[in-house]
Amino acid sequence: MGAERNDSAMEAPPRKLVNIEHVLENASLAEKISLLAGSDFWHSTPLPQYDVPAVKCTDGPNGVRGSRFFNPVPALCIPCGSGLGATWNPELIEQAGKLLSKECEAKGAHVWLGPTVNIIRSPLNGRGFESFSEDPHLSGILAGSIIKGVQSRGTLAALKHFVANDQETEKMSVDVCISDRALREIYLMPFQIALRDSNPRVVMSSYNKVQGLHVSESPKILQDILRKEWGFDGLIMSDWYGTYSCEAALNAGVDIEMPGPSRYREKEALAAVFSGKVAQHTIDERARKVLEFVNDAALARVAKEETTRDVPEDRNLNRRLAGESIVLLKNEENILPLTAEQCDEVAVIGPNAEIPAACGGGSASLRPYYTSSVLQGIRGSLPPNAKVHHEPGVYGHILLPPFTAEHVFNDAGLPGVTIEMFNEQHNMASRKPFDHVTIPDTTYQLMDYRHPDKAETFFMSMRAHFTPEHTGPYEFGLASYGESNLYINDELVIDNSTEQTPGGMFFGKGSAEKRAIYKMTAGERYVLRVEAGSASTSKVTGGSLLAIPGGACRLGGCRKIDRKEGIRRAVELAKRCKYTVVIAGLNADLEKEGKDRKNMDLPPDVDKLISAVLKAQPDAIIVTQAGNPIRMPWRHSAKAMIHSWYGGNEAGNGVADVLFGRINPSGKLPMTFPDRLEDNPAFLSFGSDNGKVHYSEGVFVGYRWYETRCITPAFPFGHGLSYTTFDISGIQVSPSQVQFSIQNTGKRAGAEVIQMYIRYFAVSQDSKFARPRQELKGFKKIYLEPGERKLATIPIDKYSTAVWDEKRNSWCCEKGDYIVNVVSATEGLMGSFKIEKSIFWNGL
């Protein structure tokens, strides 16, 4: 575990810049080629003989994970991308970027691998929670803001995943079949805006193909568009294991293959130069970009060792991020906000109530400094004499949740879990451990575990001491990469060694979760012991290219719930409690890198639970947590609804702040919540059709589709209510800007997001292009005290009316009349302007 931050010993000495010309003139071809791939999982390759240091990268996008997979240093966790998108607040997002830069410094990292600006094309994208929005303008503006914040302190940001990496299904091989117009207007646009506004020093190429070529091998995308048209002069980095060739990727423009050691850029690159398939000057160009990247990173102020920096000012900002991301979907009869002093007895119902919804799964996951559940947030908001009752009702998980340090103790009696490492199997009585580690929960991945006494095949004994709160059956689940068995008080309960069924855990390398029931008595202590082996003992084959030589394991468990009985208990509790809050949603098992969702549904029986509670207590407040849209068949029965996301360290506190009115909600949905999955524009064309995915909806993505086809969603893009009211008036429109007045007409201070939509209006002639009904082209978040009025302006740039003309291969501002619609949560104003002559251009 990393040491606490000590500013006096925090930063490494300033680095001198590399003499790029000296290196290029004197380094051998082999030395130059060595620069074009990482040295290990996180670092570029150093050339100490030329004073070229290594540059360290670290995963984002909702925190700074650090370099360790096994027993990592705890880290800050901010809300997920879609949660940040829901703030619609560029200034606040820039502050979040500065906070991430401080975390990078503490973790000794020069490069933050974020933000993710892929478009949320479908509700089913397993990784959609990492992205900001379904809209390219909102995505690009917020991406530019967070990059400016990150890079303001010297840390470099890596804009990713360039481009159209909008699903997890076959993401390394699927061919995105898309028109040039849709590619330009929807999927490239957020990258273009971010580059224009913030000058990121790194762009990460995506895994997928676009129009027949892997992006890492596409001269059109990397050279013609990114380098030449947009003028990007930073580093082009491959996604991890996203380089698939030597010559094609080098010639297309990928400067550095990650991670290292290289698979394609050692002997293969030498041979490619000698055979003339890659020119010597191409190697020099790629090496120059890597050396410039090293010099760019010299400004980063990084720690010598990975440390923590959990300080009050960071917590305060993070809590504001969580609270400002929350969207008030419904508030009939002004049920919200609650008054804490009046809540003498509160029912908290639902499977997500005591599960901290900090982050989704995959690259975005990390070990947070701390977490807060909604149940904790509610309890912390009420007077000491208030009674808070909790009933989960039904399961909300897919995999059984791991045991955490809040519920189990290690062998020394301290919070946590004990792991001992052996070179002998568990049935050898004389074996002795060569290492002893305490970890925070019953999950581990030994991807980067090293010890001088470790054999190639080794074994782990993981122990957790657990005292149940209830008497009755408990369900346990065990999944692993490598053999594993679960013993409870030395009794074999799960055998996951004799036979193993392949599952999706651990990047596709692990077994499926094997489950068993064990009866327990409240108050008694039980020793949960898992005997496991390293990866070489696994009976499962296949999975990703990612190596996990030490193996991996996850032990989960919880009280076994009879669903009918659980719902009955929840209903009875709701009947007797005037103040009832239901918390339900998804989690990192359902929204994660590597797997798309199959539907928009909540976990089994959760909808039944919510419907039953609403029937028993119509004033129940429904809180949903998810990074992407979910189906809400009970929404018409609910009077009060809020949607939160994966809210980071402060997820539960942020929800409680909104429930009790400490924060006036100002979040707006950054994507459409459809009524049914079948309504979404990608319904017939998401996934893979024999290796291809057809973006058949063209530019009609998200709200553009619903509005143009007159489909009423459950909740529209940009929707979000407040505890106060606003009035907008006095709109004045010109071809370059919109000006208006806004006043807070309520009794609470609050912020409103004014959204500017533009559409072509056929008066004298129809447009040559099929156009959406309207498109977001600007927005402004404005904070107002009660009664306060402000004058505000939203600029109109040339892209506000632009379409991509495929015949001319250029942008076009088409002459004609344009309608401007300026909207708040409850009203809208309209104006218009005219473009007298069509104009065409290329570039930013």
Residue, then its C-alpha position, 0 to 999 in steps of 0.5 A: m500500500g502506498a504511503e500517505r502524501n508527503d509534499s516535501a518528498m512528493e515530486a521527483p526533481p525536474r527533468k531536463l528536455v531530451n535533445i531530439e535531434h541528437v537522438l535521431e542523428n546518433a541512435s541506431l535503427a534498432e534503438k529508434i524502433s525500440l522507442l515505438a513500443g512500451s517497455d512494460f504494461w504502463h511505461s514507454t521505453p527509455l534510452p538511458q544512453y541518450d538521457v531519454p526517460a520512460v513515461k508512465c501512463t495510468d488508466g482513467p477515465n473516472g479516476v487514477r488507478g495507478s500501475r498495480f492490479f494486485n493490491p493497488v494503492p487506493a485512489l480517488c474515484i469521481p463520477c463516471g463519464s455519463g455522470l459528468g455528462a449529466t452536469w452539463n457544466p464545463e467549468l466544473i468538469e475542468q475542476a475535475g480535470k485538475l483534481l485528476s491531475k493531482e491524483c496522477e502526480a500522487k500515482g507517479a503518472h505522466v499520462w492520464l488515459g482519458p477522457t472517453v468521448n465515444i458516442i453512446r449510440s445504444p443503451l446496451n454498450g457495456r462501456g457506455f458509462e465511460s462516455f459523456s453523451e449521445d450528442p457530439h457537441l456536449s461530448g466534445i465540449l466536456a471532453g475539452s474541459i476535462i483535458k484543459g483541467v488535466q493538462s493545466r498542471g503538466t499531466l498529459a491527457a489521452l483522448k480515446h478511443f479514436v474512433a467509433n469504438d461504440q460497443e464491446t461485442e467483437k470490438m477488436s475485429v468488428d467492421v463499423c460500416i458507416s457513411d462519411r457523413a455520419l462519421r464526420e457529424i456524429y462520431l468524429m465531431p467530439f474528438q474534433i471539438a476537444l482537439r480544437d478547444s484543449n490541444p490534448r497531447v495524446v490520441m489513442s486509436s481504437y480497437n475496431k475497424v472503420q470502413g474495412l480497415h482497423v483504425s490503427e491501420s487507417p491512413k484516412i483516419l490517422q493521417d488524412i483527418l487527424r494529422k493533416e486536416w486537423g493539424f494534430d501534432g501530438l502522439i498517436m498511441s494504440d489502445w492496449y493490444g490494439t496494434y495488429s500489424c507491423e507495416a500497416a500500423l507504422n505506415a498509417g501513423v501509430d507512433i507507439e504500440m502499447p503495452g510492451p514488450s512489443r509484439y510487432r515492432e522489434k525484429e518485424a520492424l527491422a525486417a520491414v525497413f530492410s525490405g522497403k515495406v516501411a521507409q526509414h523516414t517513417i521510423d524517424e517520424r514515429a520516433r520523433k513523435v515519441l521523443e516529443f511526447v517524452n518532452d511534453a511529459a517533462l512538465a508533469r510533477v510526479a511522485k517517486e512512488e505511488t501515494t494517496r492524497d485523500v484530502p478534505e478539499d478533494r472530497n468537497l469537490n468530488r461530492r459536488l460532482a456527484g450531487e450536480s450529476i444527479v437528475l431529478l426526473k419527476n417530482e409531483e406534489n413537490i414530494l422532494p426535497l425531504t425535511a430531515e427533522q420531519c423524517d422520524e422513521v424512514a424505510v430504505i428499500g432495494p438491493n442497491a441501497e447498501i451497495p456503493a455504486a462507485c464505478g463500472g467495470g473494466s479499465a474504469s474500475l479501481r480501489p477507491y479511498y472510500t465509498s458511500s452508499v445511499l443507505q449510509g448517506i440517508r442515515g448520515s442526513l437524519p437526526p440521531n433519534a430517527k429510525v432507518h429500516h432497510e429491506p433489500g427485497v430482492y437481489g440486485h447483483i448478477l455475481l455474488p458481491p465480494f466480502t469487503a473490509e466492512h464485513v470481514f476481518n483478516d487473521a490478525g483481527l483487523p478489517g480485510v482479508t489475508i492471503e498467503m502464498f505457497n509453492e506447494q498445494h494446500n494438501m501438503a501439511s509441511r508447506k510454508p508460505f513465502d509471502h503474506v499479504t492483506i487485501p481489502d476484499t475477497t477479489y484479487q488479480l495476480m497480473d503483476y504479482r512478483h516475489p523472488d521465491k515464487a515458483e512458476t506454478f504457485f498457490m494461494s490461501m485466502r482467508a476471511h473471518f465473517t460473522p453473519e447478522h442473520t440466521g439462515p441460508y447464505e449463498f456463496g459464489l466462487a470464480s477463478y482463473g486457476e483452480s479454486n475451492l471454498y472451505i467454510n470452517d474447514e468444510l469443503v463447500i465449493d469445488n471449482s477445481t475438479e471441473q471448471t466451466p468457462g465464464g466471462m470473468f477476468f478478461g474472459k480467462g476465468s471460470a463461471e461462478k460456481r455457487a453453493i448454499y451454507k446455513m449460518t447462525a447470527g453472531e457466530r464467527y466463520v472462517l471463509r478459506v479459498e485454496a487456489g492455484s495460479a493460472s497454469t492450474s486453470k482448466v479454462t482456455g481462451g480469453s483475451l490477450l491480457a496475461i494474468p500469470g498469477g491467476a485471479c479469484r473472486l469469492g462472493g456471498c450474501r444472505k439468501i433471499d426468497r424473492k416472494e418473501g423479500i418483496r412481502r417484507a419490503v411492502e410491509l415496511a413501506k406501508r408503515c413508513k410515510y417516508t420510503v426510498v427505493i434504490a435500484g439499478l445496475n452495477a459493475d457486473l452488468e456495465k463493464e468493459g468486455k461485454d455488452r448488455k442484452n437488454m435495458d432491464l433491471p436485474p430479475d424481480v427488481d421491477k416487481l419490487i418497485s411496483a409492489v412498493l409503489k402500490a403500497q406507498p404511492d409517495a415512495i421516492i425511486v432512486t435509480q443508479a446506472g451509467n446507461p439508460i434502463r427500462m422503467p415500466w413502473r414510472h407512471s406510478a411514481k411521483a418522485m424519481i431521481h437518477s444517479w450514476y456511478g457516482g464515485n467515492e461520494a455516490g451515496n452522499g451525493v444522492a442524500d444531498v439531493l434527497f434532503g435539499r442540501i443540493n438543488p438538483s441541476g443535472k440533465l440527461p446526457m442521453t435519451f431514456p427510451d420507453r422500450l429497447e425496440d425504440n432506440p435507433a440502433f436496435l436492429s444494428f447493434g452488435s455484429d452481423n457476421g463481423k460487421v456492424h451497420y450504422s444504418e441510422g446514419v446521423f439520426v443518433g439519440y434524440r435526433w432519431y426520436e424527435t424526427r420519428c416522433i417517438t416519445p421516450a420515457f425521458p428525453f435528452g436534456h431532461g432534468l427538473s429543479y426544486t426552483t423555477f426559472d423564466i427565460s425571456g427577451i431572446q435576440v438571435s443573430p448568425s453569430q450568437v443568441q442572447f436571452s434573459i433568465q430569472n430564478t422565479g422560485k424560493r431556492a437558489g439553483a442552476e438551470v441549463i439553457q440548451m440551444y437547438i438549431r434546425y434548417f427551415a425550408v422557406s424558399q427551398d428544401s435542404k439538399f440533405a436529410r436533416p434531424r428535426q433539431e440539433l444541440k449546438g450550444f448550452k450554458k449552465i447559469y446559477l441564480e439566487p432567488g429572484e436574481r436575473k442574468l443576461a446570457t449569451i450562447p455563441i453560434d459557430k460555423y459548425s452549428t449549421a454545418v453538414w458533411d457534403e459527401k460529394r464535395n468531401s467537405w463541410c457545408c454551411e447551406k444557405g437558407d433560414y435556420i430556427v433557433n430554439v432556446v429551452s429550459a426545463t419547462e419552456g422554450l423561446m424561438g428565433s431565426f437567422k438567415i445564411e445568404k450564401s453556402i460556404f464550404w471548407n475543410g479542417l478545424 
